Amino acid sequence: TIHDLWLERHPEYSPKFFGQWLSSRKTKRIASSVEKIVTVSHFSATEISALYGRPIDQVAVVHNGVSNDFYAVDDRLLCQRTLSSLGIGGRPYFLFVGGADPRKNHGALLEAFKLFSRELNGYHVVLVGDSVHRFGDMLATARRLGIESSVQCLGRVSQEQMRVLYSCAQAFVFPSLYEGFGMPILEAMACETPVITSNRSALPEVAGEAALLIDPENPAEIGKAMCELSNAGSRRNALIQEGT
């Protein structure tokens, strides 16, 4: 089973001391010797065929499903208690999950928020995941943009906290540059939260008609989508309904 080929496409981000070359060679050798490869999206199937030379009919696609642990939390007291414990309180927020990994593209989201800070006045951005990566630092990005007072980096959180964070967010924003699937999209939808995500890699395949698709390298486009979902209008409600 192969989930994605991000590091095959971008070996410069490999955490391995000697780079990605040895792992790539080993994976390609194994992929060439098996009868069938399983992957999680048609996008990844085309990547496997292109990079490993396997005929597309020898790659089986089995989409991921979302865990029953993700569902909309409608207990107001629980939501208030959880958000207060995380330092969020009652402030409306846009949620991002993925940490400072460069492919998760937190920088474009924060630039979008900066561009539309007047229209999004009163909102803030909550970032979940490791805030520091050797190729990025979420807090440093917020400081550089002068929006640190509107950005909160929570680090890693529990599944119970994650469920509340999804459920209470104004929208989930996932401008990833490359995904073999994109599980957080389904998690947010299961929690009845509207989604803004990228128009590339496997993400349109996973989101279908139930998300606003944006160019992840265009902060203005991301910001406009955030503004569109910054109120409880019909567009937001329609996305929630499509996602569930």
Secondary structure, DSSP 8 states (H G I E B T S, - for coil): -B---HHHH-GGG--STT-SHHHHHHHHHHHHHSS-EEESSHHHHHHHHHHH---GGGEEE------TT------HHHHHHHHHHTT-TT--EEEEESTT-GGG-HHHHHHHHHHTTTTTTT-EEEEEB-SEETTEEHHHHHHHHT-GGGEEEEES--HHHHHHHHHH-SEEEE--S--SS-HHHHHHHHTT--EEEESSTTHHHHHTTSEEEE-TT-HHHHHHHHHHTSSS-HHHHHHHHHH-
